[in-house]
Amino acid sequence: MNEWNIQSRAHACEACTQPFADRQPYHTVLFEEARELRRSDICVPCATKAGDARTRAGFISQWQGIYEAPPAHPVEAIQKETAETVLRKLIEQNDPRYAPAAYILAVMLERKRILKVKEQLHRDGQRIFVYEQPKTGDIFTIADPNLHLGQLEQVQHDVAQLLEHGLNPPAAEAPAPSVEATPAAVTEPVPAPVEPTAAN
């Protein structure tokens, strides 16, 4: 499974192809296909006709959301890097060196209620968190790099550098993240994200 992934919310029902209206409820269903997650966004009537998604092959999770129409005019690009914009760039780069920083950024955004944990999966001995950005409907899949206390100082430094300079820091301040996503000598793990209690 690809642990670095963003899937955007659809603007129309996958089943009937009717565009979603602003504030219209819709259903999201996650399936696993060929070791990859695939989301399916469908309107309520189509979800009702389709029946219980849990009986379909590859079912992982489901929840209901409210569609928010995109603004009529594009929002100006954000000049200052935020935790969310940095996380999106890290996921786009799909560089394993940044896995610890991406995980910490996702946990930060979850605690600020910017991201919500929708599901927790276990693949090949690794935890993978499925996050949703409620405002955009985007889904993020982030792997738990199994960080330990001995790695925290370097990861915190890397995250601070990314938030201050983005992925293109000045040449004098461009050390590549040096933390590997492997267990360290210290065995106390970093606290995990909040477990999802129920699908929303």
Backbone bond lengths (Angstrom), bond angles and torsions (degrees), N, CA, C in turn:
res aa  C-N    CA-C-N  psi(-1)  N-CA   C-N-CA  omega(-1)  CA-C   N-CA-C  phi
1 M - - - 1.467 - - 1.520 110.26 -
2 N 1.315 116.85 139.33 1.456 121.71 175.35 1.520 108.82 -79.49
3 E 1.352 116.40 113.10 1.461 119.24 -176.33 1.526 112.52 -81.74
4 W 1.352 117.64 -8.14 1.458 121.27 -179.14 1.518 107.33 -110.22
5 N 1.327 115.57 107.33 1.461 116.22 -171.52 1.518 110.53 -160.19
6 I 1.337 116.16 140.69 1.465 122.24 168.97 1.516 106.37 -127.47
7 Q 1.310 117.03 128.89 1.463 120.83 173.74 1.524 108.08 -121.57
8 S 1.321 115.73 122.99 1.461 120.81 -176.37 1.520 111.39 -82.09
9 R 1.319 114.85 151.49 1.457 121.01 176.40 1.526 109.74 -65.93
10 A 1.322 116.21 138.54 1.470 120.67 178.54 1.529 109.96 -72.10
11 H 1.310 116.29 157.48 1.466 121.64 177.40 1.522 111.71 -101.76
12 A 1.329 116.12 0.90 1.469 121.06 178.24 1.526 108.84 -148.84
13 C 1.308 116.26 157.50 1.464 121.77 179.59 1.530 110.09 -66.05
14 E 1.316 116.49 130.40 1.463 120.12 179.73 1.531 111.80 -65.77
15 A 1.339 117.03 -30.22 1.467 120.65 -175.84 1.529 112.56 -81.52
16 C 1.343 117.54 -51.92 1.472 119.87 -175.02 1.529 113.08 -103.59
17 T 1.327 117.43 -6.57 1.481 125.64 178.16 1.525 114.05 67.25
18 Q 1.344 118.01 8.40 1.465 119.97 178.06 1.535 109.46 -73.40
19 P 1.349 117.84 132.21 1.466 119.88 179.02 1.529 110.93 -61.35
20 F 1.317 116.35 144.23 1.457 120.80 175.41 1.527 109.28 -75.11
21 A 1.334 115.61 140.25 1.461 121.14 174.33 1.526 109.00 -90.02
22 D 1.327 115.61 156.15 1.465 119.55 178.58 1.528 110.12 -58.70
23 R 1.326 116.10 133.64 1.467 125.48 179.39 1.535 112.30 71.04
24 Q 1.306 118.44 15.04 1.465 121.15 178.67 1.530 109.96 -81.29
25 P 1.341 117.82 131.92 1.469 119.85 174.84 1.531 110.42 -67.45
26 Y 1.305 116.03 147.90 1.466 121.11 176.60 1.521 108.31 -148.90
27 H 1.308 117.31 165.41 1.457 122.79 179.04 1.527 109.36 -111.75
28 T 1.327 115.58 137.97 1.461 121.30 172.04 1.520 107.89 -112.70
29 V 1.320 115.92 131.47 1.464 121.71 176.29 1.524 107.41 -124.10
30 L 1.337 116.50 133.38 1.458 121.69 176.34 1.519 109.21 -103.23
31 F 1.330 115.38 131.63 1.456 121.94 175.76 1.523 109.01 -122.85
32 E 1.317 115.87 154.37 1.453 120.35 171.25 1.520 107.81 -104.33
33 E 1.336 115.20 122.71 1.461 121.22 179.21 1.522 108.24 -131.16
34 A 1.320 116.29 119.91 1.473 121.93 179.43 1.523 111.07 52.37
35 R 1.345 115.52 46.35 1.473 123.19 176.97 1.522 113.10 66.33
36 E 1.314 118.26 16.71 1.466 122.81 175.85 1.524 108.91 -122.52
37 L 1.342 116.35 148.63 1.460 120.20 174.20 1.523 109.42 -83.52
38 R 1.322 116.50 137.91 1.464 121.66 174.31 1.511 108.25 -130.14
39 R 1.341 116.19 129.17 1.450 120.35 178.18 1.517 110.20 -95.16
40 S 1.319 115.38 149.96 1.460 122.36 176.94 1.515 107.25 -132.78
41 D 1.334 116.47 118.30 1.461 122.24 178.88 1.525 108.39 -105.01
42 I 1.333 116.79 121.84 1.466 120.71 -177.99 1.526 110.08 -135.97
43 C 1.325 114.91 152.45 1.465 120.13 -179.95 1.529 109.46 -71.89
44 V 1.320 115.92 164.82 1.469 120.92 -176.98 1.531 112.21 -61.77
45 P 1.357 120.03 -45.70 1.467 118.65 178.87 1.530 113.03 -59.05
46 C 1.347 116.98 -41.28 1.464 119.65 179.36 1.525 111.12 -68.43
47 A 1.331 116.33 -35.88 1.465 119.21 177.66 1.522 110.53 -64.46
48 T 1.335 116.18 -38.52 1.467 120.78 178.79 1.525 110.37 -65.69
49 K 1.344 116.75 -43.21 1.464 120.50 179.49 1.527 111.73 -64.84
50 A 1.332 116.27 -35.99 1.467 120.42 -175.78 1.521 112.19 -71.86
51 G 1.330 116.89 -20.70 1.457 119.66 179.89 1.517 112.12 81.50
52 D 1.320 116.06 -162.26 1.464 122.62 -173.74 1.526 110.22 -71.47
53 A 1.343 116.02 112.38 1.468 120.69 -178.79 1.520 111.84 -65.78
54 R 1.331 116.69 -22.37 1.469 119.67 -176.88 1.522 112.80 -65.11
55 T 1.338 117.11 -16.89 1.462 120.23 -179.76 1.525 112.15 -88.40
56 R 1.332 117.86 -6.58 1.458 120.73 -177.77 1.526 111.28 -84.06
57 A 1.317 116.68 147.72 1.461 122.55 -177.52 1.526 110.41 -60.11
58 G 1.317 116.37 135.96 1.459 121.78 176.09 1.513 114.85 81.92
59 F 1.357 118.03 5.39 1.471 120.23 -177.93 1.525 110.49 -58.48
60 I 1.349 116.19 135.12 1.463 122.47 176.61 1.525 111.12 -116.54
61 S 1.343 116.77 -52.39 1.460 120.21 -174.22 1.523 108.93 -163.28
62 Q 1.344 115.75 165.23 1.465 120.65 175.48 1.518 109.63 -152.40
63 W 1.322 116.37 155.47 1.462 122.20 175.51 1.523 108.89 -161.68
64 Q 1.327 115.92 167.65 1.464 121.10 178.38 1.516 109.84 -109.26
65 G 1.320 116.51 140.62 1.452 121.54 178.31 1.520 110.59 -130.02
66 I 1.322 115.47 175.50 1.466 122.56 175.97 1.527 107.34 -117.90
67 Y 1.323 116.29 121.73 1.462 120.82 -177.86 1.525 110.37 -70.75
68 E 1.315 116.58 133.37 1.463 122.41 174.71 1.521 107.84 -116.08
69 A 1.318 115.85 116.94 1.469 120.15 -179.14 1.523 110.14 -63.92
70 P 1.332 117.62 140.30 1.467 120.00 178.12 1.520 110.60 -64.39
71 P 1.340 117.95 152.45 1.470 120.17 179.97 1.523 111.34 -62.15
72 A 1.341 115.61 150.86 1.465 120.98 -178.63 1.523 111.44 -61.99
73 H 1.333 116.71 -35.96 1.455 121.49 179.75 1.518 108.20 -116.01
74 P 1.324 117.78 134.10 1.469 120.12 -179.18 1.520 111.40 -57.58
75 V 1.315 115.57 139.84 1.459 120.43 176.60 1.525 108.57 -72.64
76 E 1.323 116.60 139.36 1.461 119.72 179.82 1.516 109.82 -61.05
77 A 1.319 114.85 146.97 1.467 120.05 -179.48 1.518 110.40 -59.87
78 I 1.324 115.70 139.30 1.466 120.63 179.21 1.525 108.21 -74.70
79 Q 1.309 116.48 126.75 1.459 120.37 -178.91 1.526 111.36 -77.50
80 K 1.309 116.49 -43.37 1.457 120.20 -178.59 1.520 109.84 -89.97
81 E 1.326 115.94 134.91 1.448 120.46 179.72 1.528 110.46 -66.40
82 T 1.312 117.04 135.89 1.455 121.94 172.97 1.520 107.72 -113.97
83 A 1.317 115.91 167.06 1.460 119.74 179.91 1.518 111.09 -57.82
84 E 1.341 117.26 -39.09 1.464 119.72 -178.84 1.525 112.30 -69.70
85 T 1.344 117.86 -42.82 1.466 119.19 -179.86 1.521 110.78 -66.06
86 V 1.331 116.63 -37.82 1.468 119.55 177.83 1.523 110.14 -65.33
87 L 1.340 117.21 -42.91 1.463 120.48 179.50 1.528 110.50 -60.56
88 R 1.330 117.26 -43.81 1.467 120.26 179.28 1.536 110.90 -60.67
89 K 1.324 117.06 -41.28 1.461 120.30 179.81 1.526 111.00 -66.67
90 L 1.323 117.03 -39.40 1.463 119.95 178.29 1.524 110.68 -62.83
91 I 1.329 116.29 -41.81 1.465 119.95 -179.44 1.530 109.98 -66.11
92 E 1.337 116.82 -39.70 1.468 120.05 178.08 1.526 111.30 -62.44
93 Q 1.342 116.71 -37.24 1.461 120.02 -179.46 1.521 111.68 -72.11
94 N 1.348 116.91 -30.83 1.469 121.62 176.89 1.529 111.51 55.11
95 D 1.337 116.70 40.71 1.463 122.17 -179.64 1.531 108.66 -98.49
96 P 1.349 117.95 117.82 1.469 120.22 -177.86 1.528 114.13 -56.84
97 R 1.348 117.76 -23.12 1.474 119.80 178.79 1.527 111.64 -60.93
98 Y 1.339 115.78 -28.13 1.461 119.82 -176.25 1.528 113.18 -94.27
99 A 1.333 118.15 5.11 1.466 120.63 -178.24 1.531 112.97 -56.35
100 P 1.346 119.65 -45.58 1.471 118.72 178.56 1.521 113.06 -61.73
101 A 1.350 117.48 -42.87 1.466 121.02 -179.76 1.526 110.88 -65.45
102 A 1.340 116.92 -40.73 1.464 120.17 179.38 1.521 111.12 -63.04
103 Y 1.315 116.18 -40.81 1.465 120.60 179.24 1.530 110.90 -62.74
104 I 1.333 116.91 -45.51 1.470 120.85 179.58 1.521 110.50 -64.13
105 L 1.328 118.19 -41.23 1.469 120.93 178.19 1.530 110.71 -62.43
106 A 1.342 117.41 -40.56 1.459 120.72 178.84 1.522 111.23 -63.86
107 V 1.328 117.24 -41.42 1.469 120.68 178.26 1.527 110.29 -64.88
108 M 1.348 117.09 -41.11 1.467 120.91 177.05 1.523 110.62 -58.79
109 L 1.335 116.38 -46.07 1.468 120.57 -178.23 1.520 111.21 -68.09
110 E 1.321 116.86 -32.59 1.468 119.59 176.39 1.523 110.75 -65.96
111 R 1.317 116.72 -43.63 1.471 120.50 -178.92 1.517 112.01 -67.51
112 K 1.345 116.54 -25.40 1.471 120.62 175.54 1.524 111.48 -87.78
113 R 1.350 116.30 4.04 1.466 122.85 179.60 1.522 113.19 64.14
114 I 1.332 116.33 25.51 1.458 120.55 175.28 1.528 109.51 -87.28
115 L 1.327 116.82 -33.98 1.460 122.83 173.82 1.520 109.12 -116.51
116 K 1.332 116.35 150.55 1.464 122.45 176.20 1.524 109.13 -122.47
117 V 1.340 116.24 135.79 1.466 119.80 173.34 1.517 108.40 -75.88
118 K 1.330 115.97 123.14 1.460 120.95 178.83 1.516 112.13 -101.48
119 E 1.322 116.91 -28.42 1.463 120.23 -177.42 1.517 109.07 -160.47
120 Q 1.328 115.85 152.14 1.454 121.79 173.85 1.530 107.43 -125.21
121 L 1.333 115.97 122.08 1.455 121.50 -177.41 1.525 110.01 -112.29
122 H 1.317 116.06 158.51 1.464 121.61 174.59 1.519 107.46 -123.55
123 R 1.349 116.30 119.01 1.453 121.35 179.92 1.517 109.39 -133.06
124 D 1.316 116.92 123.92 1.464 122.07 176.64 1.529 111.64 52.37
125 G 1.338 115.85 42.24 1.458 120.89 177.91 1.517 115.04 76.21
126 Q 1.314 118.41 10.34 1.467 122.26 -178.23 1.516 110.09 -122.12
127 R 1.341 115.78 139.89 1.468 120.01 175.69 1.518 109.62 -83.31
128 I 1.320 116.00 137.84 1.459 122.21 176.44 1.519 107.94 -127.37
129 F 1.332 116.46 125.62 1.455 122.21 -179.26 1.528 109.94 -99.45
130 V 1.326 115.91 133.17 1.456 121.69 174.81 1.531 106.92 -101.75
131 Y 1.326 115.93 112.51 1.461 122.34 179.95 1.529 109.42 -104.34
132 E 1.335 115.78 150.66 1.464 120.74 171.19 1.519 109.39 -124.06
133 Q 1.327 115.98 138.13 1.459 121.81 170.54 1.525 105.44 -91.97
134 P 1.353 119.03 104.34 1.466 120.84 -171.18 1.529 114.47 -57.71
135 K 1.332 118.07 -34.72 1.460 119.56 -176.19 1.520 112.34 -70.33
136 T 1.328 117.20 -38.06 1.464 120.28 -178.05 1.524 111.80 -99.69
137 G 1.334 116.99 -19.81 1.456 120.48 -176.07 1.515 113.05 80.25
138 D 1.336 118.31 1.48 1.464 120.99 -179.81 1.522 110.67 -67.26
139 I 1.321 115.68 143.20 1.461 122.73 178.07 1.524 108.47 -108.70
140 F 1.323 116.11 132.44 1.456 122.78 176.78 1.526 108.30 -115.03
141 T 1.323 118.48 134.39 1.456 120.38 171.53 1.528 107.61 -111.66
142 I 1.327 115.40 122.63 1.462 122.14 -175.33 1.522 109.03 -127.38
143 A 1.329 116.44 128.07 1.459 121.24 178.23 1.523 110.07 -84.94
144 D 1.336 115.94 143.54 1.457 122.18 174.13 1.527 108.15 -78.66
145 P 1.354 118.63 115.45 1.469 120.48 -177.05 1.528 113.34 -80.66
146 N 1.345 117.33 5.90 1.467 121.34 177.73 1.526 111.06 59.52
147 L 1.338 116.10 51.23 1.464 121.30 -179.85 1.526 111.18 -70.19
148 H 1.335 115.10 150.46 1.451 121.73 177.12 1.525 109.29 -127.62
149 L 1.319 115.56 165.73 1.468 120.41 -173.21 1.523 112.66 -56.17
150 G 1.322 117.17 -35.51 1.457 119.84 -178.98 1.520 113.55 -65.17
151 Q 1.321 117.51 -15.31 1.463 122.01 -178.62 1.525 112.75 -99.34
152 L 1.332 116.74 -12.68 1.466 119.69 -169.62 1.521 113.99 -61.75
153 E 1.324 117.84 -42.67 1.468 119.62 -175.50 1.526 111.23 -59.14
154 Q 1.343 116.49 -45.27 1.468 119.70 -180.00 1.520 111.30 -66.42
155 V 1.338 117.14 -40.94 1.468 119.78 -179.81 1.525 110.51 -64.99
156 Q 1.341 116.88 -41.39 1.464 120.17 178.06 1.527 110.36 -61.48
157 H 1.325 116.26 -39.74 1.469 120.12 177.41 1.528 110.36 -62.92
158 D 1.346 116.23 -45.21 1.462 120.57 179.68 1.531 111.62 -60.66
159 V 1.352 116.24 -43.31 1.467 120.49 -179.50 1.525 110.28 -64.78
160 A 1.336 117.06 -43.00 1.466 120.68 178.98 1.527 110.66 -60.93
161 Q 1.342 116.87 -41.84 1.469 120.67 178.99 1.524 111.25 -64.62
162 L 1.334 116.43 -41.00 1.462 120.24 179.52 1.520 111.59 -65.31
163 L 1.341 116.68 -40.58 1.462 119.86 -179.75 1.527 111.73 -69.47
164 E 1.338 116.20 -31.32 1.461 119.66 -178.31 1.523 112.22 -83.20
165 H 1.340 116.49 -39.85 1.462 120.04 -172.26 1.523 114.27 -117.90
166 G 1.332 118.65 -7.87 1.452 120.32 -175.23 1.522 110.97 73.97
167 L 1.326 116.17 -158.64 1.467 120.27 -178.42 1.519 112.93 -85.59
168 N 1.338 117.16 -3.81 1.468 120.35 -179.94 1.526 110.20 -124.35
169 P 1.349 116.82 68.76 1.469 119.47 -179.17 1.522 111.24 -70.58
170 P 1.351 117.69 164.27 1.461 120.13 175.26 1.525 110.34 -54.88
171 A 1.329 116.49 150.62 1.467 120.97 -174.80 1.519 112.49 -55.19
172 A 1.326 117.29 -37.32 1.465 120.43 -178.24 1.513 112.07 -70.80
173 E 1.348 117.27 -16.05 1.461 120.48 -176.67 1.518 110.69 -123.68
174 A 1.330 116.27 40.66 1.453 119.29 -174.64 1.527 114.94 -114.92
175 P 1.356 117.98 42.16 1.467 117.07 177.30 1.516 110.02 -69.47
176 A 1.319 116.16 135.34 1.466 120.01 178.61 1.513 109.39 -69.97
177 P 1.329 117.38 145.43 1.456 119.77 177.20 1.521 110.00 -53.48
178 S 1.326 116.28 131.37 1.460 120.41 -173.26 1.515 112.93 -105.66
179 V 1.331 117.80 -1.88 1.453 120.17 -176.55 1.511 109.50 -84.92
180 E 1.298 116.47 127.85 1.455 121.06 175.25 1.516 108.79 -95.02
181 A 1.304 116.90 149.69 1.466 121.28 -179.20 1.523 110.15 -83.34
182 T 1.348 115.78 60.61 1.465 121.41 177.70 1.504 108.95 -130.68
183 P 1.329 119.00 155.33 1.452 121.59 -179.73 1.520 111.31 -61.24
184 A 1.335 116.38 141.06 1.454 122.11 176.25 1.522 109.16 -100.07
185 A 1.345 115.12 -177.81 1.461 119.01 -177.77 1.522 111.33 -65.11
186 V 1.353 116.57 -33.46 1.458 119.69 178.64 1.519 108.26 -76.49
187 T 1.305 116.81 135.15 1.467 118.92 -172.43 1.507 113.97 -101.98
188 E 1.326 118.65 -0.47 1.465 119.46 179.51 1.515 109.35 -82.57
189 P 1.352 119.36 118.95 1.462 121.16 -175.81 1.515 112.77 -79.74
190 V 1.338 114.25 160.67 1.458 120.60 173.84 1.524 108.16 -70.01
191 P 1.355 118.67 141.17 1.471 119.63 178.24 1.513 111.14 -55.19
192 A 1.322 116.18 137.86 1.461 122.04 -178.68 1.516 110.37 -81.04
193 P 1.338 117.25 162.35 1.468 120.11 173.86 1.522 110.44 -60.45
194 V 1.333 114.96 161.79 1.458 121.01 179.27 1.516 109.10 -63.06
195 E 1.321 117.16 133.53 1.464 121.50 -179.75 1.526 108.81 -71.09
196 P 1.349 118.37 139.14 1.464 119.85 175.31 1.517 109.40 -69.33
197 T 1.324 116.03 136.18 1.444 120.01 -178.67 1.520 112.11 -94.06
198 A 1.318 116.14 -34.07 1.460 120.30 178.67 1.497 108.42 -161.92
199 A 1.315 116.42 153.13 1.464 120.07 177.78 1.503 109.52 -70.95
200 N 1.385 114.33 133.81 1.461 118.94 179.57 1.500 109.96 -100.65
